[in-house]
Amino acid sequence: MKGFRIGHGQDRAAATGVTVVLCEEGASAGVDVRGGAPATRETDLLAPVNLVEKVHAVFLAGGSAFGLDAASGIMTYLEERGVGFDVAVTTVPIVCGAALFDLTVGDGRVRPDRFMGYQACLDAVEEEPARGSVGAGTGASVGKFLGMERAMKSGIGWSLQKEGELEVAALVAVNCLGDVFDPERGCLVAGLRDGQGRQGDTEREMIAAWREKRDLFGGNTTLGVVLTNGAFTKAQMGKLASMAHDGYGRTLRPAHSMVDGDTIFALSRPVVEADLSVVGILAVRAVERAVVDAVSQASSLAGLPAPRDLAGRV
């Protein structure tokens, strides 16, 4: 989408990575964090009452809270180009982000760092981004309630919704505790396996185990960024991020659990005037399709099978 560039950095051997959305001219931004176990950076400054009105990058990373270190490389990249908030003595790039928990996939001792964050910036393009098991989706997985041996590989997905000149897109790294549902097909498409290679049902298993308090490693987390060329304020972007979470509600079963740090950022580069409610409808559709795209485009990695590699068996 014009005005935004998206890039990935990853270590496939270790199964982790980072994805960055660059908006070097600045974008109005909002965020809505709904999961119970978030790992985030610079989300407080997106409150409408706070000073900074524009951000210059948003990143999604693996590595749990360790992965937030990728922001340093993104800031270095932007500072080298004179991009940032002018504080007289220098410019400070405004970089927000969030991390998902992928330490149980691949080599958990390797996490996104400043070098990987910088590499993601070098990779950034304005065209449709790479999807699947790349960037923040490299170590992503789904269906983990009964352990990683029952899980499936996931990734990062993309969807662009257009109505005339209006554009609304979503980029989502899907790493949920539970299953992914495709509303268009009316069925589960990824998640828990039942031990015989067939599709299980995480919500049913969780309800049956209601007395148990399981240690699920503190976090899973689905992370998303909604982009639009509609002209909106920072406060309106906060509302759009909130509306976009309905896309999680339509596709993730369950969504927003206590061990998911589910987060959505929303960014606006003003080109056209549009009704926020309509943009919200398109954002929900974009998130929904990006979630399904993330698992559909994933490839098997680190011992986890991807849904497309199990076609006909789940």
WONORNOR-V368695 format. One record per residue. RES is the residue in one letter. PSI is psi in radians with two decimals (* if undefined). Layout:
{{RES | PSI} {RES | PSI}}
This chain:
{{M | 2.38} {K | 2.31} {G | -0.20} {F | 2.45} {R | 2.40} {I | 2.32} {G | 2.78} {H | 2.56} {G | 2.48} {Q | 2.81} {D | 1.73} {R | -0.51} {A | -0.67} {A | -0.24} {A | 1.05} {T | 2.84} {G | -3.10} {V | 2.55} {T | 2.36} {V | 2.46} {V | 1.95} {L | 2.34} {C | 1.35} {E | -0.40} {E | -0.07} {G | 2.47} {A | 2.45} {S | 2.41} {A | 2.58} {G | 2.95} {V | 2.64} {D | 2.01} {V | 2.05} {R | -0.34} {G | 2.84} {G | -0.08} {A | 1.12} {P | 2.67} {A | 1.85} {T | 2.86} {R | 2.29} {E | 0.62} {T | -0.48} {D | -0.59} {L | -0.23} {L | -0.07} {A | 2.39} {P | -0.48} {V | -0.15} {N | 2.88} {L | -0.96} {V | 2.27} {E | -0.41} {K | 2.56} {V | 2.81} {H | -0.21} {A | 2.60} {V | 2.37} {F | 2.65} {L | 2.31} {A | 2.68} {G | -2.93} {G | 0.13} {S | -2.64} {A | -0.44} {F | -0.62} {G | -0.24} {L | -0.27} {D | -0.38} {A | -0.43} {A | -0.57} {S | -0.72} {G | -0.64} {I | -0.72} {M | -0.71} {T | -0.80} {Y | -0.83} {L | -0.69} {E | -0.69} {E | -0.42} {R | 0.18} {G | 0.42} {V | 2.26} {G | -3.06} {F | 2.16} {D | 2.04} {V | 0.48} {A | -0.96} {V | -0.33} {T | -3.10} {T | 2.36} {V | 1.91} {P | 2.35} {I | 1.89} {V | 2.00} {C | 2.75} {G | 3.10} {A | 2.73} {A | 2.60} {L | 2.81} {F | 1.92} {D | 0.36} {L | -0.28} {T | 0.07} {V | 2.30} {G | -2.40} {D | 1.77} {G | -0.15} {R | -0.22} {V | 2.19} {R | 2.76} {P | 2.39} {D | -3.00} {R | -0.61} {F | -0.72} {M | -0.63} {G | -0.73} {Y | -0.73} {Q | -0.67} {A | -0.64} {C | -0.72} {L | -0.49} {D | -0.17} {A | 2.35} {V | 2.78} {E | -0.23} {E | 3.10} {E | 2.27} {P | 2.82} {A | 2.60} {R | 2.94} {G | -2.48} {S | 1.11} {V | 2.89} {G | -2.36} {A | -0.27} {G | -0.01} {T | -0.77} {G | 0.20} {A | 2.56} {S | 2.89} {V | 2.81} {G | 0.89} {K | 0.10} {F | -0.60} {L | 0.30} {G | 2.79} {M | -0.41} {E | -0.24} {R | 0.04} {A | 3.00} {M | 2.74} {K | 2.51} {S | -2.82} {G | -2.65} {I | 2.39} {G | 2.91} {W | 2.50} {S | 2.39} {L | 2.14} {Q | 2.28} {K | 2.44} {E | 1.70} {G | -2.25} {E | -0.26} {L | 2.30} {E | 2.38} {V | 2.16} {A | 2.80} {A | 2.41} {L | 2.08} {V | 2.20} {A | 1.98} {V | 1.97} {N | 0.79} {C | 2.75} {L | -0.67} {G | -2.40} {D | 2.84} {V | 2.24} {F | 2.36} {D | 1.85} {P | -0.54} {E | -0.66} {R | -0.30} {G | 0.63} {C | 2.81} {L | 2.41} {V | -0.18} {A | 2.73} {G | -2.49} {L | 2.38} {R | 2.57} {D | 0.10} {G | -0.38} {Q | 0.28} {G | 0.06} {R | 2.85} {Q | 2.23} {G | -2.85} {D | 1.76} {T | -0.77} {E | -0.71} {R | -0.75} {E | -0.68} {M | -0.72} {I | -0.72} {A | -0.49} {A | 0.62} {W | -0.41} {R | -0.34} {E | 2.57} {K | 1.63} {R | 2.51} {D | 1.83} {L | 0.60} {F | 0.32} {G | -0.16} {G | 2.63} {N | -1.39} {T | 2.17} {T | 2.28} {L | 2.41} {G | 2.74} {V | 2.19} {V | 2.30} {L | 2.45} {T | 2.65} {N | 0.16} {G | 2.54} {A | 1.96} {F | 2.77} {T | 3.01} {K | -0.74} {A | -0.73} {Q | -0.56} {M | -0.58} {G | -0.72} {K | -0.69} {L | -0.71} {A | -0.69} {S | -0.80} {M | -0.67} {A | -0.40} {H | -0.34} {D | -0.47} {G | -0.60} {Y | -0.76} {G | -0.54} {R | -0.43} {T | -0.47} {L | 2.25} {R | 1.78} {P | 2.88} {A | 2.71} {H | 0.64} {S | 3.03} {M | -0.26} {V | 0.23} {D | 2.30} {G | 0.73} {D | 2.17} {T | 2.49} {I | 2.27} {F | 2.65} {A | 2.32} {L | 2.44} {S | 2.23} {R | 1.88} {P | 2.06} {V | -0.79} {V | 2.67} {E | 2.36} {A | 2.76} {D | 2.23} {L | -0.62} {S | -0.69} {V | -0.75} {V | -0.62} {G | -0.72} {I | -0.80} {L | -0.61} {A | -0.71} {V | -0.76} {R | -0.72} {A | -0.75} {V | -0.78} {E | -0.87} {R | -0.56} {A | -0.64} {V | -0.84} {V | -0.68} {D | -0.65} {A | -0.76} {V | -0.51} {S | -0.61} {Q | -0.12} {A | 2.67} {S | 2.61} {S | 2.42} {L | 2.56} {A | 0.63} {G | -0.01} {L | 2.22} {P | 2.47} {A | 2.65} {P | -0.69} {R | -0.42} {D | -0.21} {L | 0.17} {A | 2.28} {G | -0.16} {R | -0.13} {V | *}}
